[in-house]
């Protein structure tokens, strides 16, 4: 091997792998599940952006940066959907978006956990996402889920803080159809 080729090979082999960058494609969804008077209900956010950099073989270089436009929440129930933007819930006039950024990834019991910070309604709290990543030609699918306590973020104040009416736990799920950046 020529000296220049040998040096280039050594540099390439000794450099860390970089996570792959993806753009969010059609079919991506961000939803949530809660309870009202003991009955489960589902909702979704129709407007969100996600910057994803991920390689399951190089979790140290992975990152998620997600912005959710809270006015896009829809549960299919007119009364609930009219209440969510108000000050008792999301208060979109003052806090129009929620933002999640990862701080690190770890493996635990055969699962990948994305640790990060969620900023919602002026409150920043740590949140862990369970990650399932499936590469495919030209991209990947990424599924994440997390359980949150809505009261930790001031979602549902006043009469709506009563957990016998609206459950405190909310499950957030996302399914992202990812396209490789070229």
ABEGO torsion letter per residue (X at the ends): XBAAAAAAAAAAAABBBBBBBBBBBBGBBBBBBBBBGGBBBBBBBABBBBBBBBBAABAAABBBBBBBBAAABBAGBAAAAAAAABAABAGAAABABBBBBBABBBBBGGBBBBBBBBBBGGBBBBBBBBBBBBBBBGEBBBBBBBBBBAAAAGBGBEAAABAAABBABBBBBBBBBBBBBX
